[in-house]
């Protein structure tokens, strides 16, 4: 149980284009979803927290207009990297949690984004 | 504010040997503690969690961890490792939120467990 599906698993795009990453909780309702960015050999950097039906809460230093997060339903959140640049190349991971804050996070398998 | 320290960035060990991955946290209140494992190019998978009750927690793949409140530690152990345990391990802590807030877990920098044949 508690499966989170993240698509695509990898994507290559040209500089200036936008890329959308989907995160779905397949067998539970995710009241909260988290988006992380991970650099090679480093820990996870929290980008934003989103609750269904409300605006995402972004961490300090994360550009809201560049990393658009939508949490339209209890099972789907999307991250859109707008006007991507090579420095946006990274591993992006989503995670979802159901109603209790003591619940562990369930992670997607991540998306490797390469901007050329 | 909570913080998590994983002092060992890399732990090499031979197959079938025991291993301990250290995790210390700083928080002035009660916490929830988690260990996750990440295999290359994948997301994180929950190994085990401590919410309350018994301080010795058993998880998947033969791992266990012990919560020590006085030492603010939550070290991960396995009595005999396999080659397949080679991965990155992350400790995470969530402490009780401020009024109206949400638990947002903080992750340690990770420990790379390398199991040699």
Interface residues (C-beta under 8 A of the other chain):
Chain A: X4 X6 X32 X34 X41 X42 X43 X44 X46 X49 X51 X91 X93 X95 X101 X102 X104 X105 X106 X107 X108 X109 X110 X112
Chain B: X32 X34 X36 X41 X42 X43 X44 X45 X46 X49 X51 X90 X92 X94 X97 X102 X103 X104 X105 X107 X108 X109 X110 X112
